[in-house]
Amino acid sequence: MTLLHLKVLRDRKIKANLPEAANGRVKALRRLCKWAIGENLLPTNPALGLSKVKGHADKGFKLWTPKDIEAFEERHPICTKARLAFDIFRYLGCARVDAVKVGWPMVESVGGKRIVHFNRSKTDVEASPLFTDGLVATINATPKVGIRTWACDRMRQALQPRRVRQLV
């Protein structure tokens, strides 16, 4: 096995426009050659000369424009579960794992303003966003909102974080 053989294997992924897969293949080939040297199957490691390729630039999540938000609100009226989940994200700025936990017990009055007080699950940092009229209207208009949590299923049981994706 030579460096040329390994380049052919890597380049198949590059030709398929899969640079991340090509880099994964490089890592696997390096491990394989290292093992082969330990087993006295190869005298040297040809994969050390095999370079990784530059991957696609990660653009992250697309930022919604006001037009995107209007289209979503038109498609999902204020009384739907999808709109409730969207407004929880929009007005409270919480992650999925937190969106399934927020509810009436977390609403507090502080200095004449109502806030939703919760700890962010990922960072354990306190969050206290305002409890806006827009979110109140959505919660009040949505049938089968839970007592302890707003995002719930038909049986008023709290949703799992992975299930929130199905709503929005």
N, C-alpha and C positions, 0 to 999 in steps of 0.2 A: 504494500500500500504506500503510495507516494503522495506528495503534496498535490500533484496534478489530479489524482483520483479524488481527493477530498474537495478540491475546487469545483470539480464537475458536480459532485453531490450538492455543494452549497449553491452553485449557480443555477441549478434546476429550480430552486425556490425563488431566486432572484428573477428568473425569466417568467415565473408565474406571478410576478409582482407581489411577492410575499417576503419583504425584507425582514420582518420580525421572525418569521418561520425559518428564514435562512440563518439568522443569528442563533436561533434555538438549535438548529442542526449543527452549527459550528461548535456550540457548547457541548452537545452530545458527542460529537466526533473527538473533541479534546479529551473528554472523560474516557471514551472508548480506547483511544490510543494510549492514554496513561495506564489504563487497566492492562492493555496488551503488553506494554513494557514490563509491568510487574509480573506478568505471566511468562515472560521471555518469548513472546510471540513477535515483538517488534524490537529492533535494536535502538531506534530513536523515535521521537514523537514528531511525525510530519505535520500534525495539526497545530503545532506552535507557530508555524509560518502562515497559518490560515487566518486571515483577518475578518473581522465582522464588517457588516455593511451598514450604511446609514439608513435608518428606518424612516417611515413617514412621520412628518411633524404632527404631534398630537394636538388637535385643535380643541379638544375638550367638548363640553356640552354647548349646544347652540343657545345663545341668548335670545329669549323671546322678545319680539318687537311688540309695540302696542297693537299692531294689526293682528299678530298671532294670538294675543290675549283676547282681543275682540272676537276673533273667529272661534276660539275655544268657548268663550262665554255664550256665543250664539248657538253653538252646537249642544252645549250642556247648560240648560237653564238652572236657575238658582235652587231648585228643589231636588236636584240629582246628587247622588253619592260622588260622582266624578267632580262636580262643581264644589262640593264640600271639601273633598281632598285637596283640590286645587287652591281653594281659598285658605285652607289651613296652612299650606306651604307658602302661599303668597303673603298673607297678613302676619303670620307668626315667624316665617323664615326658618322653619325647623326641618330637620332631616326626616326621612321615612320612619326611622326607628323611634323618633320622638313624636311624629304625627299621630301614631296609633295610641299614644299615651295621654295626650292632652284632652282635657275635658272640664266639666263644670267644677269639680273639686279644686282645680288649679287656678280658678278665677278669684282674684283678690282686689280689694279697693285700697289704693295707696294715694294719698294726697288728692282725693276727689276724682281720681282716674282709675278705671278698671284695667288690670293687667292680667296676663296669663303667666303664672310663675312656675317654671319647671327647670330641671337640670338636664342639660344636653347629655345624652347617653354616651356619645363618642368621646367627649372631652371632660365631662363631669363639671362643666362650667354652668353657673346659674344664668338663666335667661328670663327676662321679664318684658316681653313685647306688649304693646298696648292691645287691649281687647277692642278692636275697632267696630264701628257700626256695620261695616260691610260684612264682617265675619259673623256678627250677631244675627244679621238678616238671613245669611245663608244657613246658619245652624237652626234658626227658628222655622225656616221654610222647608227644611229637609225632614222627611218622615223617617221614623225609626232611628233617631239619633240616640246613642247610648247615654246612660246616666253618668257613668264614670268616665267614659271616653266618647268623643264625638264620632270618630271613624270606627264604624262597627258593621257587622254583617246583618242579614235579615233577622237573625235571632237576638240582635242587640248585644252580641258578644264582640269583644275587642278584636280587631284585625291583627294579623301578623304583619310585620313590616314589609315582607316580600309581597303580600297581597295588595298593598296600597297601589303598587305599580299597575295593577289590573283596573283600578278605578280611573286613573288619569290617563 
